[in-house]
Amino acid sequence: MSGIRTRLSVMMFLEFFIWGAWYTTIAVYMTSQKMGTLTHWPFTVNPVAAIAAPFFVGLIADRYFATERVFGILHLIGGVLLLAVPRTTGNPGLFIILLLLYNLCYMPTLGLSSSLGFHHIADQEKDFPKIRVWGTIGWIIAGLFISFGLRSFVSGVQPEQTALPLYTAGVASLVLAAFSFTLPHTPPPARGQVVSARSIIGLDAFKQLGSPSFYVFIASALLICIPLAAYYNFTQLYLEAARVKNIAATQTLGQMSEMLFMLAMPVLFARWGVKKMLMAGMAAWVLRYALFAAAAPGAVYWMIALGILLHGICYDFFFVTGQIYVDKKSTAGIRGQAQGFFVFVTYGVGMLIGAQVAGNVYNRFLGGAPTLALEQWRSFWILPSVFAAVILIFFSLAFHDREAEVKRRASVRAGAETPSPAGP
């Protein structure tokens, strides 16, 4: 089991190293290539691919082919596409189309990597976090490598302004493609089962889970992803405007805090419950953008860094708590569909709307200029802060799930009454 766990950990490390290498730098690179008004498009094609991913996984990967083989082939094709992307900077349309094709290959591998992990471990709650955390480590290492490891290969510019991050991600994708064929055999989990589009995207599960509190949660989750898209798209450009030297490395502060808050979640969840945890995540979004806005005129680094560090609360307290909430509301028969629906709504529809809204707002602020001035960044960040605050108020007033709260209290009492096992 330890050998399998090691291989699965390496898989997770490379999976998120690839994503972190290009996703946090692509807008800076596009701006340097005179595509500054198009930087929202990579963050649009990514959620488009997230919407398409469940259909691919549900219709093909889950039913006809071994998971590790599909995983490897997708990374092989994706690596080739990423290596070709920098060659198309003179043709913005082709540049974006290649990124779309790449994301259509990559986004299904997120679900496939989780399937591989869950299939080969005995205790999901205990063992999977130990494997998944290597994905967060991979994202962090990618950012540090881009900012510091690639610095010796460039002169007069930052590595983030060059094609090197894309080449790094492309090579890493090819490495993972080769490595995937050493992963344990994982036969298609749903071979022979009847499938429908409604079940793949989770609409059947949504119907079964339907309740006023769940509807409020789903609506809030979709809406909060609109300001989230502004963070992923424009933080890197904001850091460049604030003359932060190590853009990719600075953004890894968010993943570092994510690891720490993940460790604190079990204790806080037991004390606060679903509603307070979700509200804390939303409040962190409000504070993050307010810090960015306040820091903008003077490019105050500590405020910017603190805003990035809040990513741990933003992500863990909302998205991880959201996954737990969906799981607790689900039955065994619809659990997978329900989680798929949550991803479809957030990383798919919500992020797609958010990328387009944020991109159009940014372009209005540009008004034909190559970049935003720091004072303009202040006005830009106020908007998602206010938007997130409105969602927070709506959620706090409209969400009341007494059933989930009763279950939480019962679980806490049961845990307190059960003797702890001996040993570390």
C-alpha positions as CSV (number, residue, x, y, z in Angstrom):
1,M,0.0,0.0,0.0
2,S,2.8,2.4,0.8
3,G,4.3,2.0,-2.7
4,I,0.9,2.7,-4.2
5,R,0.4,5.7,-2.0
6,T,3.8,7.1,-3.0
7,R,2.9,6.8,-6.7
8,L,-0.5,8.5,-6.1
9,S,1.2,11.3,-4.2
10,V,3.7,11.9,-7.1
11,M,0.7,11.9,-9.5
12,M,-1.0,14.6,-7.4
13,F,2.2,16.6,-7.2
14,L,2.7,16.7,-10.9
15,E,-1.1,17.2,-11.6
16,F,-1.2,20.5,-9.7
17,F,2.4,21.5,-10.6
18,I,1.3,21.7,-14.2
19,W,-1.8,23.8,-13.4
20,G,0.1,26.1,-11.1
21,A,2.9,26.7,-13.6
22,W,0.8,28.3,-16.3
23,Y,-2.4,29.4,-14.6
24,T,-0.8,32.0,-12.3
25,T,1.3,33.5,-15.1
26,I,-0.6,33.4,-18.3
27,A,-2.1,36.9,-18.0
28,V,1.3,38.5,-17.4
29,Y,2.7,36.6,-20.5
30,M,-0.2,37.7,-22.7
31,T,0.2,41.3,-21.6
32,S,3.9,41.2,-22.6
33,Q,2.8,39.8,-26.0
34,K,0.4,42.7,-26.6
35,M,-2.8,40.7,-25.7
36,G,-3.6,42.7,-22.6
37,T,-7.3,43.0,-23.4
38,L,-7.7,39.3,-23.9
39,T,-6.3,38.0,-20.6
40,H,-9.8,36.9,-19.4
41,W,-10.0,34.3,-22.1
42,P,-7.8,31.7,-20.6
43,F,-9.9,32.0,-17.5
44,T,-13.0,31.6,-19.7
45,V,-11.9,28.5,-21.6
46,N,-10.9,26.8,-18.3
47,P,-14.5,26.8,-16.9
48,V,-15.9,25.9,-20.3
49,A,-13.7,22.8,-20.1
50,A,-14.8,22.2,-16.5
51,I,-18.4,22.1,-17.8
52,A,-17.5,19.7,-20.6
53,A,-15.3,17.4,-18.3
54,P,-18.2,15.5,-16.6
55,F,-19.6,14.5,-20.0
56,F,-16.2,13.1,-21.0
57,V,-15.5,11.3,-17.8
58,G,-19.1,10.0,-17.4
59,L,-19.6,8.9,-21.0
60,I,-16.1,7.6,-21.9
61,A,-13.5,7.3,-19.1
62,D,-15.9,5.8,-16.5
63,R,-17.3,3.2,-19.0
64,Y,-14.8,2.0,-21.6
65,F,-11.1,2.5,-20.6
66,A,-8.8,2.0,-17.7
67,T,-8.6,5.2,-15.8
68,E,-4.8,5.5,-15.7
69,R,-4.6,5.0,-19.5
70,V,-7.1,7.8,-20.2
71,F,-5.3,10.0,-17.7
72,G,-1.9,9.4,-19.4
73,I,-3.2,9.9,-22.9
74,L,-4.9,13.2,-22.0
75,H,-1.7,14.5,-20.4
76,L,0.3,13.4,-23.5
77,I,-2.0,15.3,-25.9
78,G,-2.2,18.3,-23.4
79,G,1.6,18.5,-23.1
80,V,2.0,18.7,-26.9
81,L,-0.7,21.4,-27.1
82,L,1.0,23.5,-24.3
83,L,4.3,23.4,-26.0
84,A,2.7,24.7,-29.2
85,V,0.8,27.6,-27.5
86,P,3.8,30.1,-27.4
87,R,4.3,29.7,-31.1
88,T,0.9,31.3,-31.8
89,T,1.3,34.6,-30.0
90,G,1.0,36.4,-33.3
91,N,-2.4,34.9,-33.8
92,P,-4.5,35.6,-30.7
93,G,-7.5,33.6,-31.9
94,L,-5.4,30.5,-32.5
95,F,-3.6,31.1,-29.1
96,I,-6.9,31.0,-27.3
97,I,-8.2,28.0,-29.3
98,L,-5.1,26.0,-28.4
99,L,-5.6,26.9,-24.7
100,L,-9.2,25.7,-25.0
101,L,-8.1,22.4,-26.5
102,Y,-5.5,22.0,-23.8
103,N,-8.1,22.7,-21.0
104,L,-10.5,20.2,-22.6
105,C,-7.7,17.6,-22.1
106,Y,-6.6,18.8,-18.6
107,M,-9.9,19.4,-16.7
108,P,-11.1,15.8,-17.0
109,T,-7.8,14.7,-15.4
110,L,-8.8,16.4,-12.1
111,G,-11.7,14.0,-11.7
112,L,-9.6,11.1,-12.9
113,S,-6.8,11.7,-10.4
114,S,-9.4,11.7,-7.6
115,S,-10.9,8.5,-8.9
116,L,-7.5,6.9,-9.0
117,G,-6.8,7.9,-5.5
118,F,-10.1,6.8,-4.0
119,H,-10.0,3.4,-5.8
120,H,-6.7,2.4,-4.2
121,I,-7.0,3.5,-0.6
122,A,-8.9,1.8,2.2
123,D,-9.9,4.8,4.4
124,Q,-10.9,7.8,2.2
125,E,-11.2,10.3,5.1
126,K,-7.9,9.4,6.6
127,D,-5.7,8.5,3.6
128,F,-6.9,10.8,0.8
129,P,-6.0,14.1,2.4
130,K,-2.4,12.8,2.8
131,I,-2.3,12.1,-0.9
132,R,-4.2,15.2,-2.0
133,V,-2.0,17.6,0.0
134,W,0.9,16.8,-2.4
135,G,-1.2,18.6,-5.1
136,T,-1.1,21.8,-3.1
137,I,2.6,21.3,-2.6
138,G,3.1,20.8,-6.3
139,W,1.3,24.1,-7.0
140,I,3.5,25.9,-4.5
141,I,6.7,24.4,-5.9
142,A,5.6,25.4,-9.4
143,G,5.3,29.1,-8.3
144,L,8.6,29.1,-6.6
145,F,10.3,27.4,-9.6
146,I,8.8,29.9,-12.0
147,S,10.0,32.9,-10.0
148,F,13.3,31.7,-8.8
149,G,14.3,28.6,-10.8
150,L,13.8,30.1,-14.2
151,R,15.4,33.5,-13.3
152,S,18.8,32.3,-14.6
153,F,17.3,31.6,-18.0
154,V,16.1,35.2,-18.6
155,S,17.7,38.6,-18.7
156,G,16.0,42.0,-18.3
157,V,12.5,40.5,-17.8
158,Q,10.7,38.5,-15.2
159,P,10.2,34.7,-16.0
160,E,6.5,35.3,-15.8
161,Q,6.6,37.6,-18.8
162,T,8.1,34.8,-21.0
163,A,6.9,31.6,-22.5
164,L,9.0,29.6,-20.0
165,P,6.1,28.8,-17.6
166,L,4.1,27.4,-20.5
167,Y,7.1,25.3,-21.6
168,T,7.6,24.1,-18.0
169,A,3.9,23.1,-17.7
170,G,4.1,21.3,-21.1
171,V,7.2,19.3,-20.2
172,A,5.7,18.4,-16.8
173,S,2.6,17.2,-18.6
174,L,4.6,14.9,-20.8
175,V,6.5,13.6,-17.7
176,L,3.2,12.9,-16.0
177,A,1.9,11.1,-19.1
178,A,4.8,8.7,-19.0
179,F,4.5,8.3,-15.2
180,S,0.8,7.5,-15.4
181,F,1.5,4.2,-17.0
182,T,3.3,3.1,-13.8
183,L,0.1,3.8,-11.8
184,P,-1.9,0.9,-10.5
185,H,-4.5,-0.6,-12.9
186,T,-7.9,1.0,-12.4
187,P,-10.7,-0.6,-14.5
188,P,-13.6,1.6,-15.7
189,P,-15.8,1.9,-12.6
190,A,-19.2,2.3,-14.4
191,R,-18.8,-0.2,-17.2
192,G,-22.2,-1.4,-18.4
193,Q,-24.3,1.1,-16.5
194,V,-27.0,3.2,-18.0
195,V,-26.1,6.8,-18.3
196,S,-27.9,10.1,-19.1
197,A,-26.8,13.7,-19.4
198,R,-28.9,14.7,-16.4
199,S,-27.1,12.2,-14.2
200,I,-23.7,13.2,-15.4
201,I,-24.0,16.9,-14.5
202,G,-26.0,16.0,-11.4
203,L,-29.4,17.4,-12.2
204,D,-31.0,14.2,-10.8
205,A,-29.1,14.6,-7.6
206,F,-30.1,18.3,-7.4
207,K,-33.7,17.3,-7.7
208,Q,-33.4,14.8,-4.8
209,L,-31.5,17.2,-2.6
210,G,-33.9,20.0,-3.3
211,S,-34.7,22.1,-0.2
212,P,-34.8,25.9,0.4
213,S,-31.5,25.8,2.3
214,F,-29.8,23.8,-0.5
215,Y,-31.1,26.2,-3.2
216,V,-29.7,29.2,-1.2
217,F,-26.4,27.4,-0.9
218,I,-26.1,26.6,-4.6
219,A,-27.1,30.1,-5.6
220,S,-24.6,31.6,-3.2
221,A,-21.9,29.2,-4.5
222,L,-22.5,30.2,-8.1
223,L,-22.5,33.9,-7.3
224,I,-19.4,33.9,-5.1
225,C,-17.4,32.4,-8.0
226,I,-18.0,35.6,-10.0
227,P,-15.6,37.7,-7.8
228,L,-13.4,34.6,-7.4
229,A,-12.7,34.7,-11.1
230,A,-11.4,38.2,-10.7
231,Y,-8.8,37.0,-8.2
232,Y,-7.4,34.2,-10.4
233,N,-7.4,36.4,-13.6
234,F,-6.2,39.7,-12.3
235,T,-4.1,39.2,-9.2
236,Q,-1.0,38.4,-11.3
237,L,-1.5,41.7,-13.3
238,Y,-2.1,43.6,-10.1
239,L,1.2,42.3,-8.7
240,E,3.0,43.3,-11.9
241,A,1.5,46.8,-11.6
242,A,2.6,47.0,-7.9
243,R,6.2,46.1,-9.1
244,V,6.3,42.8,-7.2
245,K,9.3,41.0,-8.5
246,N,8.4,37.4,-7.8
247,I,4.8,37.2,-9.1
248,A,4.3,33.4,-9.2
249,A,6.1,32.9,-5.9
250,T,4.1,35.5,-4.1
251,Q,0.8,33.9,-5.2
252,T,1.9,30.7,-3.6
253,L,1.3,32.3,-0.2
254,G,-2.4,31.5,-0.8
255,Q,-1.7,27.8,-1.2
256,M,0.6,27.8,1.9
257,S,-2.2,29.3,4.0
258,E,-4.6,26.8,2.4
259,M,-2.5,23.9,3.9
260,L,-2.6,25.5,7.4
261,F,-6.3,26.2,7.4
262,M,-7.0,22.7,6.1
263,L,-5.5,21.4,9.3
264,A,-7.6,23.7,11.4
265,M,-10.9,22.9,9.7
266,P,-11.9,19.8,11.7
267,V,-11.8,21.7,15.0
268,L,-13.5,24.8,13.6
269,F,-16.1,22.9,11.8
270,A,-17.1,21.1,15.0
271,R,-17.4,24.4,16.8
272,W,-19.0,26.6,14.1
273,G,-21.0,24.3,11.9
274,V,-21.8,24.7,8.2
275,K,-23.3,28.2,8.1
276,K,-20.6,30.0,10.1
277,M,-17.9,28.2,8.2
278,L,-19.4,29.3,4.8
279,M,-19.9,32.8,6.1
280,A,-16.3,33.0,7.2
281,G,-15.2,32.0,3.8
282,M,-17.3,34.7,2.1
283,A,-16.2,37.3,4.6
284,A,-12.6,36.5,3.7
285,W,-13.4,37.3,0.1
286,V,-14.8,40.7,1.1
287,L,-11.7,41.5,3.2
288,R,-9.3,40.2,0.6
289,Y,-10.6,42.6,-2.1
290,A,-10.9,45.4,0.3
291,L,-7.2,45.0,1.2
292,F,-6.2,44.9,-2.5
293,A,-8.2,48.1,-3.0
294,A,-6.7,49.9,0.0
295,A,-3.2,48.8,-0.9
296,A,-3.4,49.8,-4.6
297,P,-2.5,53.6,-4.5
298,G,0.7,53.1,-2.6
299,A,1.3,49.5,-3.6
300,V,1.5,48.5,0.1
301,Y,3.1,45.0,-0.1
302,W,2.0,43.7,3.4
303,M,-1.7,44.4,2.6
304,I,-1.4,42.7,-0.8
305,A,0.4,39.7,0.8
306,L,-2.3,39.5,3.6
307,G,-5.0,39.5,0.9
308,I,-3.3,36.6,-0.8
309,L,-2.9,34.7,2.5
310,L,-6.6,34.9,3.0
311,H,-7.0,32.5,0.1
312,G,-6.7,29.7,2.6
313,I,-9.9,30.8,4.4
314,C,-11.6,31.7,1.1
315,Y,-11.0,28.3,-0.4
316,D,-11.1,25.9,2.6
317,F,-13.9,27.5,4.5
318,F,-16.2,27.8,1.5
319,F,-15.3,25.2,-1.1
320,V,-14.1,22.4,1.2
321,T,-17.0,23.1,3.6
322,G,-19.3,23.2,0.6
323,Q,-18.1,19.7,-0.4
324,I,-18.7,18.4,3.1
325,Y,-22.2,19.9,3.2
326,V,-23.1,18.4,-0.2
327,D,-21.8,15.0,1.0
328,K,-23.8,15.2,4.2
329,K,-27.0,16.1,2.3
330,S,-26.4,13.2,-0.2
331,T,-27.2,9.5,-0.1
332,A,-24.8,6.9,-1.2
333,G,-26.6,6.5,-4.5
334,I,-26.3,10.2,-5.6
335,R,-23.1,11.2,-3.8
336,G,-20.9,11.3,-6.9
337,Q,-23.6,13.1,-8.9
338,A,-24.1,15.7,-6.2
339,Q,-20.3,16.5,-6.0
340,G,-20.2,16.7,-9.8
341,F,-23.1,19.1,-9.7
342,F,-21.3,21.3,-7.2
343,V,-18.2,21.5,-9.4
344,F,-20.3,22.1,-12.5
345,V,-22.0,25.1,-10.8
346,T,-18.9,26.6,-9.2
347,Y,-15.8,25.9,-11.4
348,G,-18.0,25.6,-14.5
349,V,-20.9,28.0,-14.7
350,G,-19.8,30.4,-11.9
351,M,-16.2,30.8,-13.1
352,L,-17.3,31.2,-16.7
353,I,-19.7,34.0,-15.9
354,G,-17.1,35.6,-13.6
355,A,-14.3,35.5,-16.1
356,Q,-16.4,37.3,-18.7
357,V,-17.7,39.9,-16.3
358,A,-14.3,40.6,-14.7
359,G,-12.7,40.7,-18.2
360,N,-15.2,43.2,-19.5
361,V,-15.0,45.4,-16.4
362,Y,-11.2,45.4,-16.6
363,N,-11.3,46.4,-20.3
364,R,-13.6,49.3,-19.5
365,F,-11.1,50.5,-16.9
366,L,-8.3,50.2,-19.5
367,G,-10.0,52.5,-22.0
368,G,-7.3,51.7,-24.6
369,A,-4.3,52.0,-22.2
370,P,-1.9,49.1,-22.1
371,T,-2.3,48.6,-18.3
372,L,-4.2,50.0,-15.3
373,A,-2.7,52.6,-13.1
374,L,-2.5,51.8,-9.4
375,E,-5.4,54.3,-8.6
376,Q,-7.5,52.5,-11.2
377,W,-6.7,49.1,-9.5
378,R,-8.2,50.6,-6.3
379,S,-11.5,51.2,-8.1
380,F,-11.4,47.8,-9.8
381,W,-11.0,45.8,-6.6
382,I,-13.8,47.7,-4.8
383,L,-16.3,46.1,-7.1
384,P,-15.7,42.4,-6.2
385,S,-15.5,43.4,-2.6
386,V,-18.9,45.0,-2.6
387,F,-20.3,42.1,-4.7
388,A,-19.0,39.5,-2.3
389,A,-20.4,41.5,0.7
390,V,-23.9,41.5,-0.9
391,I,-23.7,37.7,-1.3
392,L,-22.6,37.3,2.3
393,I,-25.6,39.3,3.6
394,F,-28.0,37.4,1.3
395,F,-26.6,34.0,2.5
396,S,-26.6,35.0,6.2
397,L,-30.3,36.0,6.1
398,A,-31.6,33.3,3.8
399,F,-29.7,30.1,4.7
400,H,-31.2,28.1,7.6
401,D,-30.5,24.3,7.6
402,R,-31.6,23.1,11.0
403,E,-31.3,19.5,9.9
404,A,-27.5,19.9,9.1
405,E,-27.0,21.7,12.4
406,V,-28.7,18.9,14.4
407,K,-26.5,16.3,12.7
408,R,-23.4,18.3,13.4
409,R,-24.2,18.5,17.1
410,A,-25.0,14.8,17.3
411,S,-21.7,14.0,15.6
412,V,-19.8,16.2,18.0
413,R,-21.4,14.6,21.0
414,A,-20.8,11.1,19.6
415,G,-17.1,12.0,19.1
416,A,-16.8,13.3,22.6
417,E,-18.3,10.2,24.1
418,T,-16.2,7.8,22.1
419,P,-12.9,6.9,23.7
420,S,-9.8,7.8,21.6
421,P,-7.7,4.9,20.4
422,A,-4.3,4.4,22.0
423,G,-1.2,5.4,20.0
424,P,-0.1,8.5,18.1
